[in-house]
Amino acid sequence: MVRTTIYLSEELKAALEARARADRRTESDLIREALADKLLGAGTTSAQMRFGLFDSGVTTTSTEVDEVLAETGFGIA
């Protein structure tokens, strides 16, 4: 491993300390895990995460919204 230094806001540092204490882990371990998830994860960028996270296989929901809602009873008192 290579040693590095990062600067955190007070709010982020407090959250990191609290999570480390709650999970009984070191702050360094949590930082490494978060960076690995973000940088080495499934290759999904933050821009891609703004859209659907799964594929239901149904491709007509947006064009047939009224029919889908009617089938579920949505909006019926």
C-alpha positions as CSV (number, residue, x, y, z in Angstrom):
1,M,0.0,0.0,0.0
2,V,1.0,3.6,-0.6
3,R,0.3,6.3,2.0
4,T,-1.6,9.4,0.9
5,T,-3.3,12.4,2.6
6,I,-6.8,13.7,1.9
7,Y,-8.6,16.8,3.3
8,L,-12.2,16.3,4.5
9,S,-14.8,18.7,5.6
10,E,-15.6,18.7,9.3
11,E,-19.0,17.2,8.5
12,L,-17.5,14.3,6.4
13,K,-14.8,13.7,9.0
14,A,-17.5,13.4,11.8
15,A,-19.5,11.0,9.7
16,L,-16.5,8.9,8.9
17,E,-15.6,8.7,12.6
18,A,-19.1,7.8,13.6
19,R,-19.3,5.1,10.9
20,A,-15.9,3.6,11.9
21,R,-17.0,3.5,15.5
22,A,-20.4,1.9,14.7
23,D,-18.9,-0.7,12.3
24,R,-15.8,-1.3,14.6
25,R,-13.5,-0.6,11.6
26,T,-10.7,1.8,11.0
27,E,-11.3,5.1,9.1
28,S,-8.7,4.0,6.6
29,D,-10.5,0.8,5.9
30,L,-13.7,2.6,5.3
31,I,-12.0,5.1,3.0
32,R,-10.3,2.3,1.0
33,E,-13.6,0.5,0.6
34,A,-15.5,3.6,-0.5
35,L,-12.7,4.5,-3.1
36,A,-12.7,0.9,-4.4
37,D,-16.4,0.9,-4.8
38,K,-16.4,4.2,-6.5
39,L,-13.4,3.8,-8.7
40,L,-13.1,0.0,-9.3
41,G,-16.8,-0.9,-9.0
42,A,-19.1,-2.0,-11.8
43,G,-17.7,0.8,-14.0
44,T,-20.9,2.9,-13.6
45,T,-20.3,6.6,-13.6
46,S,-22.3,9.0,-11.5
47,A,-23.9,10.3,-14.7
48,Q,-25.1,6.8,-15.5
49,M,-26.5,6.3,-11.9
50,R,-29.0,9.2,-12.4
51,F,-31.1,6.9,-14.6
52,G,-32.7,3.5,-14.1
53,L,-30.7,1.1,-11.9
54,F,-32.3,-2.1,-13.3
55,D,-34.1,-3.4,-16.3
56,S,-37.5,-4.8,-15.7
57,G,-37.7,-6.1,-19.2
58,V,-40.9,-4.1,-19.8
59,T,-40.3,-1.6,-22.6
60,T,-43.7,-0.1,-23.0
61,T,-44.4,1.3,-19.5
62,S,-43.7,5.0,-20.5
63,T,-45.9,4.8,-23.5
64,E,-48.7,2.9,-21.8
65,V,-48.7,4.7,-18.4
66,D,-52.4,5.2,-18.3
67,E,-53.1,1.5,-18.9
68,V,-50.5,0.4,-16.4
69,L,-51.9,2.6,-13.7
70,A,-55.4,1.5,-14.4
71,E,-54.4,-2.1,-14.1
72,T,-53.0,-1.5,-10.6
73,G,-55.9,0.6,-9.5
74,F,-53.8,3.6,-8.9
75,G,-55.9,6.8,-8.3
76,I,-59.1,5.0,-7.7
77,A,-60.8,6.0,-4.5
